[in-house]
Amino acid sequence: MAADFRIASEHARFGEVWIKLGCVPALGGIYLLPRIIGLAKATELILTGELIDAKEALRIGLNRGLESNLWAELESTVEAQLQCFATKDFTSSPLPLTLPSPPHPALSPSGGRG
């Protein structure tokens, strides 16, 4: 759930099944799920341990798309993102993208020993 893009195969299933294992929901599901799909549906999934299919996940907003050929779509999406980053000008970034000069003595090749 902690992903920038959530795209699922048509055959995917989703669920917070911790309750069926006798465990407290973990791994961010209890925090992130209500923020993604709303408190009522998240509570239902967390407390019942119910699995939902990819179409239901799409309907409630858990994923943003369904792909029958997920790997081909993923490859083209990643390629498009890489092209976008490759052509972006990062020199005007408000944060420095290089190490400070000169580096801290402990980070120098001699380890700060002269």
Residue pairs with C-beta under 8 A, 6 or more apart in sequence:
1 28
1 29
1 32
1 33
1 36
1 62
2 28
2 32
5 64
5 77
6 62
6 63
6 64
7 63
7 64
7 65
7 66
7 67
7 70
7 73
7 74
7 77
8 14
8 54
8 57
8 58
8 63
8 65
8 66
8 67
8 70
9 54
9 66
9 67
9 68
9 70
10 54
10 55
10 66
10 67
10 68
11 54
12 53
12 54
12 57
12 63
13 51
13 52
13 53
13 54
14 51
14 52
14 53
14 54
14 57
14 62
14 63
15 45
15 49
15 50
15 51
15 52
16 25
16 29
16 30
16 33
16 45
16 46
16 49
17 49
17 51
18 24
18 25
18 26
18 29
18 46
18 49
19 25
19 46
19 47
19 48
19 49
20 49
24 30
25 46
29 46
30 46
33 42
33 45
33 46
34 42
34 43
36 42
36 61
36 62
37 45
37 60
37 61
37 62
38 60
38 61
41 60
44 50
45 52
52 60
52 62
54 63
54 66
55 66
57 63
58 64
58 65
58 66
67 73
67 74
90 97
99 107
102 108
104 112
105 112
106 112
